[in-house]
Amino acid sequence: MLITTHSYARAGLIGNPSDGYFGKTISFSFADFSARITLYETPELGFVPGDVDDATFASVDELLQEVHLFGYYGGIRLLKAVTKIFVLHCREAGIALPSRNFTVRYACDIPRLVGLSGSSAICTAMLKALMRFYRVSIPRETAPTLCLMAERDELGIQCGLQDRVIQMYDGLVYMDFDCGLIERTGHGRYEPLDPALLPRLYISYDPLRAEISGVYHQKIRVLFEEKKPDVLAAMSEFADLAAKAREALLSRHPERLPALMNANFDLRDRVFKVADANRRMVQTARSVGCAAKFAGSGGAIVGICEDDVQYARLVSVMSAIGCTTIRPAIATKAES
């Protein structure tokens, strides 16, 4: 039996980075890029190296560039961690797994480490494959938490629930990470929204702006746990922006979104001091009248274009600073 699953790239429309800090966000997945898992039954358990487990290089300089951009770690560790958490979850839930082994391969064309959630896509696609292989049903609201546990608890990666939620739900989702609810149930409140409510979106990314997002989130985590007043206030304000954006979408007033998205980035820059190269991406997009904010932790931005003329101008100015720009195709559950 050959099993193939996908998880798609995601962009935080608004509210990030409050998802790891009991905030609120809206996020969408888009089918332009994906992580793909292929899993099949074999006598032994096997994990095949993929395209982010590079071990062969053309030169020492290429090795140095690779390590500088992406570090020393590949994707196999993600597959192993998700498998461990899945098995432990099943045992704790009293679910007997059949005595079957598998070999798993993965591939991922999501631009690496630019805030479009390539690592979590590998994890969520792996969990989908394990559920199908072992014929186990895990509630949709619980599955993202298992993926979070694999990355955060097993691998020490600082991250939040947002990416894993949208990659398990797909489409467009409003997420409320209410502290009390998470402490009681292990998950937040997730509300799928109609993607048709969205205005014209774009995503622009710089492949050379790669940065391990866990490093950024570790810094925020320290400040949050120290209860810095400006950080606590910022997380509340990020959440409020997401709630206002949800109201704007549901009341069919998308014209309110640009100001809210711009405010999201401006708040982030004011409190957390965005790197100059990342700020330049936002400023360049805004120079042609487009709203712009981070799609994740930096390296990619998401925003709104009013029409084709403005989009053409955006593509031109972003290309001039080394960025690729696309109009994302919102993913649907049927595509996963």
Secondary structure as GFF3:
##gff-version 3
##sequence-region A 1 336
A	DSSP	beta_strand	2	14	.	.	.	ID=ss1
A	DSSP	three_ten_helix	18	21	.	.	.	ID=ss2
A	DSSP	beta_strand	24	41	.	.	.	ID=ss3
A	DSSP	beta_strand	46	47	.	.	.	ID=ss4
A	DSSP	alpha_helix	60	70	.	.	.	ID=ss5
A	DSSP	alpha_helix	76	92	.	.	.	ID=ss6
A	DSSP	beta_strand	102	108	.	.	.	ID=ss7
A	DSSP	alpha_helix	118	134	.	.	.	ID=ss8
A	DSSP	alpha_helix	143	148	.	.	.	ID=ss9
A	DSSP	pi_helix	149	154	.	.	.	ID=ss10
A	DSSP	alpha_helix	162	169	.	.	.	ID=ss11
A	DSSP	beta_strand	172	176	.	.	.	ID=ss12
A	DSSP	alpha_helix	179	185	.	.	.	ID=ss13
A	DSSP	beta_strand	189	193	.	.	.	ID=ss14
A	DSSP	three_ten_helix	195	197	.	.	.	ID=ss15
A	DSSP	beta_strand	201	205	.	.	.	ID=ss16
A	DSSP	three_ten_helix	207	209	.	.	.	ID=ss17
A	DSSP	alpha_helix	213	225	.	.	.	ID=ss18
A	DSSP	alpha_helix	229	250	.	.	.	ID=ss19
A	DSSP	three_ten_helix	254	256	.	.	.	ID=ss20
A	DSSP	alpha_helix	257	272	.	.	.	ID=ss21
A	DSSP	alpha_helix	276	286	.	.	.	ID=ss22
A	DSSP	beta_strand	291	294	.	.	.	ID=ss23
A	DSSP	beta_strand	300	304	.	.	.	ID=ss24
A	DSSP	alpha_helix	308	320	.	.	.	ID=ss25
A	DSSP	beta_strand	324	326	.	.	.	ID=ss26
A	DSSP	three_ten_helix	333	335	.	.	.	ID=ss27
###
